[in-house]
Amino acid sequence: MTARYLTESDVTSLLDLPTAITLVEEAFRQLALEKADNQPRVRASAPGIMLHTLSAAAEYLSTVGLMSYTTTKSGAKFHVLLYDGQTGALTAMIEANRLGQLRTGAASGVATQYMARRDAADVGLLGTGFQARTQLEAVCHVRRIRRVDVFSRDVGRREEFARAMSQRLDVEVTPVHSPDEAVDEKDIIITATTSRTPTFDGRSLAEGTHINAVGSNSLRRAELDSDAIRRSDIIVCDSIEQCQREAGDFNQALELGVTDWRLMHELSAVVAGHQSGRSSDEQVTLFKSVGLGIEDIAVGAHILERAIDEGIGQELPF
């Protein structure tokens, strides 16, 4: 089979968020069944540029592959490469900025489905950037959300975000003036920022809150303080191994003895029913996401299948 090149516009036409949630949920289930293998992110750097790679093998899809992206002062560029699980032949090269946004939102949607209270209806969102949109959309897909308070430091951006997402989701999204106002008495809190320091006071968490912390994938950045970790009765990681390398949110709490890696669970175990994401309405639950290659491979394989069926994409000369 000839390899196929798919653009960002192709991805947008071939994948929606509800489908991504289903695909990512199955990927985590297959991880628990040992029918998939995920490898932590690897970074290589040279002056002015860093290359990031996340590789995975999906036996259940007969596909292996990787997400690779570069970061420079001018921004980031993302691609997913897929290979046939039998022959090893390259089957697809996919522009993956939108793909990454969808799979990251989808992972939080899966976590929210298994970990948030069934009656969760009020959301506090910190961040209004690229990832924040699909984070909120995913939560609204798996819970009946009635109100969202959103904060970011840029007044204009949070007002524009609130207008756009209110219209898109048919939910009341209100820009607020402080992080404390955003997280006060919320059922679900989403942190999707680039902050290097904690975004809110963990002592203010209400009973029964679920947190999706997705902004930091570096040991030098932390969206959560040690009090938020201390208050979390159940902590679930997309990958404990990868979080040990990248989740700066846990640094202070680990140093203070507030938590321990042995107390945390993996989302794959929760999806497979080996661990509980919540056992009472009073518990505070936390999902820490750093982003996994298996998510990229799962959604990428679906995109490729649809592209072949619909004759979309450019055939490559190999």
C-alpha positions in Angstrom: 0.0 0.0 0.0 1.3 3.4 -0.9 1.9 5.8 2.0 -0.6 8.7 2.3 0.0 12.3 3.3 -2.8 14.0 5.2 -3.0 17.7 6.0 -4.5 19.6 8.9 -7.7 20.3 6.9 -7.9 16.5 6.1 -7.7 15.7 9.8 -10.4 18.2 10.6 -12.7 16.7 8.0 -12.0 13.1 9.1 -12.1 13.2 12.9 -14.4 14.8 15.5 -14.1 14.9 19.2 -16.8 12.4 20.2 -15.1 9.8 17.9 -11.7 10.7 19.4 -13.0 10.1 22.9 -14.2 6.6 21.9 -10.9 5.8 20.2 -8.8 7.0 23.1 -10.9 5.1 25.6 -10.3 1.9 23.6 -6.6 2.7 23.5 -6.4 2.8 27.3 -8.4 -0.4 27.6 -6.0 -2.1 25.2 -3.0 -0.8 27.2 -4.5 -2.6 30.3 -4.9 -5.8 28.2 -1.3 -5.5 27.1 -2.4 -5.3 23.5 -0.7 -2.0 23.1 2.7 -0.6 24.2 3.4 3.1 24.9 6.9 4.6 25.3 7.5 7.9 27.2 8.4 11.1 25.3 12.0 11.5 24.3 13.6 14.9 23.6 16.6 15.9 21.6 17.9 19.5 21.5 20.2 21.7 19.5 20.6 25.5 19.7 17.2 27.0 19.1 15.3 23.8 18.5 14.0 20.8 20.3 12.7 17.5 18.8 10.1 15.6 20.8 9.0 12.0 19.9 6.3 9.8 21.4 6.2 6.2 20.0 3.7 3.4 20.5 2.7 0.1 19.1 -1.0 -0.9 18.8 -1.2 -4.7 18.3 -5.0 -4.5 18.3 -4.7 -2.2 15.3 -1.8 -3.9 13.6 -0.1 -0.5 13.6 3.0 1.1 15.1 4.0 4.7 14.9 5.0 7.9 16.6 4.1 11.5 17.1 7.1 13.8 16.4 7.2 17.6 16.8 9.7 20.4 16.9 9.6 23.5 19.1 11.4 26.7 18.2 10.9 30.4 18.9 8.5 30.5 16.0 6.2 27.8 17.4 5.7 24.0 17.1 5.2 21.7 14.1 3.6 18.3 14.6 3.4 15.1 12.5 2.3 11.5 13.1 3.9 8.7 11.2 2.2 5.3 11.0 3.6 2.0 9.9 2.0 -1.3 9.0 2.3 -3.7 12.0 3.0 -6.7 9.7 5.3 -5.4 7.0 6.8 -2.4 8.7 6.0 -0.2 5.7 5.2 3.5 6.2 1.4 3.9 5.7 0.8 7.6 6.6 2.3 10.9 7.4 -0.2 13.1 9.1 0.0 16.8 10.0 -0.9 16.6 13.6 -1.6 19.9 15.3 -5.4 19.4 15.3 -4.9 15.7 15.9 -3.0 16.5 19.1 -5.6 18.9 20.3 -8.3 16.4 19.8 -6.6 13.5 21.4 -5.6 15.6 24.4 -9.1 16.7 24.9 -10.3 13.2 24.4 -8.1 11.8 27.2 -9.6 14.3 29.6 -13.1 13.3 28.4 -12.4 9.7 29.1 -11.0 10.6 32.6 -14.0 12.8 33.3 -16.4 10.0 32.3 -14.8 7.6 34.8 -13.9 10.0 37.6 -16.2 13.0 37.8 -19.5 12.8 39.8 -22.4 11.8 37.6 -24.2 15.0 38.5 -21.2 17.2 37.9 -22.6 20.4 36.2 -20.4 23.4 37.0 -16.9 23.8 35.5 -14.0 26.1 36.3 -11.5 26.5 33.5 -8.1 28.0 33.8 -6.6 28.8 30.4 -8.1 30.0 27.1 -5.5 28.7 24.6 -5.5 26.1 21.9 -5.9 23.1 24.2 -8.5 24.7 26.4 -11.2 24.5 23.7 -11.2 20.8 23.3 -10.7 20.2 27.0 -14.0 22.0 27.7 -15.8 20.5 24.7 -14.8 17.0 25.9 -16.1 17.6 29.4 -19.4 18.9 28.0 -19.7 15.8 25.9 -19.5 13.3 28.8 -21.4 15.4 31.4 -24.5 17.6 31.3 -22.7 21.0 32.0 -24.9 24.0 32.9 -22.2 26.6 33.7 -18.6 27.4 33.0 -16.4 30.1 34.6 -13.2 30.8 32.7 -10.1 32.7 33.7 -7.0 33.7 31.9 -4.7 36.7 32.5 -5.6 38.4 29.2 -9.0 40.0 29.6 -9.7 40.2 25.9 -8.9 36.6 25.3 -11.0 35.2 28.1 -14.0 37.4 26.9 -13.6 36.2 23.3 -13.2 32.6 24.5 -16.4 32.8 26.6 -18.4 34.2 23.6 -17.1 31.6 21.2 -17.5 28.6 23.4 -20.9 29.7 24.7 -22.1 29.7 21.1 -20.3 26.5 20.2 -21.4 24.4 23.2 -24.8 26.0 24.0 -23.6 26.4 27.6 -23.2 29.6 29.6 -19.5 30.4 29.7 -18.6 33.4 31.8 -15.3 35.2 31.9 -14.2 35.8 35.6 -11.6 38.1 37.1 -9.5 35.7 39.2 -8.5 32.0 39.5 -10.2 31.8 42.8 -13.5 32.8 41.3 -13.1 30.3 38.5 -12.5 27.3 40.9 -14.9 28.3 43.7 -17.5 25.6 44.3 -16.9 23.8 41.0 -17.7 20.2 40.2 -14.9 20.0 37.6 -11.8 22.1 37.3 -9.6 22.1 34.1 -6.1 23.6 34.1 -4.9 24.1 30.6 -2.2 26.7 30.9 1.5 27.3 30.3 2.0 28.5 33.8 5.3 27.6 35.6 3.7 28.1 39.0 0.4 26.8 40.6 -2.7 28.4 39.1 -5.0 28.3 42.2 -5.0 27.6 45.9 -5.7 23.9 46.4 -7.1 24.6 49.9 -10.2 26.1 48.1 -11.2 22.8 46.5 -14.8 21.8 47.3 -15.7 18.2 48.2 -16.4 16.0 45.2 -14.4 18.1 42.7 -12.7 16.4 39.8 -9.6 18.0 38.3 -8.2 17.6 34.8 -4.6 19.0 34.9 -3.2 19.0 31.3 -1.0 22.1 30.9 2.3 20.9 32.2 4.5 18.2 30.6 7.7 19.5 32.2 9.3 19.0 35.6 9.9 22.8 35.6 6.2 23.7 35.4 3.4 23.1 37.9 -0.3 24.1 37.6 -1.2 22.5 40.9 0.2 23.2 44.4 0.8 20.6 47.1 -2.5 21.4 48.8 -4.4 20.4 45.6 -2.4 17.1 45.6 -3.0 16.6 49.3 -6.8 17.1 48.9 -7.0 14.6 46.0 -8.3 11.3 47.3 -7.7 9.5 44.0 -4.9 10.5 41.6 -4.8 8.9 38.1 -2.1 9.5 35.5 -2.3 8.8 31.8 1.1 7.1 32.4 2.8 7.0 35.8 6.2 6.3 34.1 5.8 9.4 31.8 4.5 11.5 34.7 7.6 10.6 36.7 9.6 12.2 33.9 7.4 15.2 33.1 4.8 16.0 35.7 6.1 19.0 37.6 2.7 19.3 39.4 3.8 16.5 41.8 7.3 17.8 42.7 6.5 19.7 45.8 3.9 17.3 47.1 6.4 14.4 46.7 9.1 16.3 48.5 6.7 17.1 51.4 5.5 13.5 51.6 2.0 14.5 50.7 1.7 11.8 48.1 3.7 8.9 46.7 3.9 7.4 43.2 2.7 4.1 44.7 -0.6 5.7 45.7 -1.4 6.7 42.1 -3.2 4.7 39.4 -3.1 4.7 35.6 -6.1 5.6 33.5 -5.8 2.3 31.6 -6.4 0.4 34.9 -9.5 2.6 35.6 -10.9 2.1 32.1 -10.4 -1.6 32.3 -12.1 -1.8 35.7 -9.0 -2.8 37.7 -9.1 0.4 39.7 -11.9 2.8 40.7 -11.8 6.4 39.5 -14.2 7.4 42.3 -15.9 5.5 45.1 -17.9 8.3 46.7 -19.4 11.7 45.8 -17.3 13.4 48.5 -13.9 12.4 47.1 -11.7 14.9 45.2 -10.3 13.2 42.1 -7.4 14.2 39.9 -6.4 13.2 36.4 -2.9 14.3 35.4 -2.3 14.2 31.6 1.0 14.6 29.9 0.0 13.1 26.5 0.8 9.7 25.2 1.9 8.3 21.8 -0.7 5.5 22.0 -3.4 8.2 21.8 -1.8 9.6 18.6 -1.6 6.2 17.0 -5.2 5.2 17.9 -6.7 8.4 16.4 -4.2 8.4 13.5 -5.1 4.9 12.5 -8.8 5.8 12.4 -8.0 8.9 10.3 -6.0 6.9 7.8 -8.8 4.2 7.5 -11.4 6.9 6.8 -9.0 8.7 4.3 -8.6 5.5 2.3 -12.3 4.8 2.3 -13.1 8.3 1.1 -10.1 8.8 -1.2 -8.7 11.7 0.8 -5.1 12.7 1.0 -2.0 12.7 -1.3 -0.3 9.4 -2.2 3.4 9.5 -1.5 5.9 8.0 -4.0 7.0 5.2 -1.6 
